[in-house]
């Protein structure tokens, strides 16, 4: 089977081979985004935020659940949630 791959690669033109290599490299450079560790605590974090908890308090709450994240990570997560965005827009209006 490897012989057929080697012979088929040898029969291709150099430009075709280069295009094939570049396409493979493009795919390998793609970033794979994982889900946030905070996603499983989404409802709790939103309710803590709405109750007025500070980022440091949320960080400590998460540590009791064995999740270590920086306060800025919590802030980015919270501000990107649509349910928090809608309440902030309603407050600002």
C-alpha positions in Angstrom: 0.0 0.0 0.0 2.9 2.4 0.8 4.3 1.6 -2.7 1.2 2.8 -4.4 1.4 6.1 -2.5 5.0 6.5 -3.4 4.4 5.8 -7.0 1.3 8.0 -7.2 3.3 10.9 -5.6 6.1 10.3 -8.0 3.8 10.6 -11.0 2.3 13.9 -9.9 3.8 17.1 -11.1 5.9 19.2 -8.7 3.3 21.9 -8.6 0.5 19.5 -7.8 2.7 18.0 -5.1 3.4 21.4 -3.7 -0.3 22.3 -3.6 -1.0 19.1 -1.8 1.7 19.8 0.8 0.5 23.4 1.3 -3.1 22.2 1.8 -2.0 19.8 4.5 0.0 22.5 6.2 -3.0 24.9 6.1 -5.1 22.2 7.9 -2.4 21.5 10.5 -2.1 25.2 11.4 -5.8 25.5 12.1 -6.5 26.3 15.7 -8.7 23.8 17.6 -10.7 25.6 20.2 -11.7 23.7 23.3 -14.7 24.4 25.4 -14.1 26.6 28.4 -13.7 24.9 31.8 -16.1 27.5 33.0 -18.9 26.3 30.8 -20.1 23.7 33.2 -20.5 26.4 35.9 -22.3 28.9 33.6 -25.6 29.1 35.4 -23.9 29.5 38.8 -21.4 32.1 37.6 -24.3 34.2 36.0 -26.3 34.0 39.2 -23.2 35.0 41.3 -22.6 37.9 38.9 -26.2 39.1 39.1 -26.0 38.9 42.9 -23.0 41.3 42.8 -20.2 38.9 43.5 -16.7 40.2 42.6 -14.4 38.4 40.2 -12.2 37.4 43.1 -15.1 35.9 45.0 -16.1 33.9 41.9 -12.5 32.8 41.5 -12.5 31.5 45.1 -15.8 29.8 44.5 -14.4 28.0 41.5 -11.3 27.0 43.5 -13.6 25.1 45.9 -14.7 23.1 42.9 -11.0 22.5 41.9 -11.0 24.9 38.9 -8.1 27.3 38.9 -8.5 30.3 36.5 -7.5 33.9 36.5 -10.0 36.6 37.3 -9.5 38.0 33.8 -10.7 34.7 32.4 -13.8 34.8 34.4 -14.4 38.4 33.3 -14.0 37.5 29.6 -16.3 34.5 30.0 -19.0 36.4 31.8 -19.0 39.4 29.5 -19.4 37.3 26.4 -22.5 35.5 27.7 -25.7 36.7 26.0 -27.8 36.7 29.1 -25.3 39.0 30.9 -25.0 41.2 27.8 -28.7 41.7 27.6 -28.9 42.7 31.3 -26.0 45.2 30.9 -27.6 46.7 27.8 -30.9 47.1 29.7 -29.0 48.8 32.6 -27.2 51.2 30.3 -30.3 52.2 28.4 
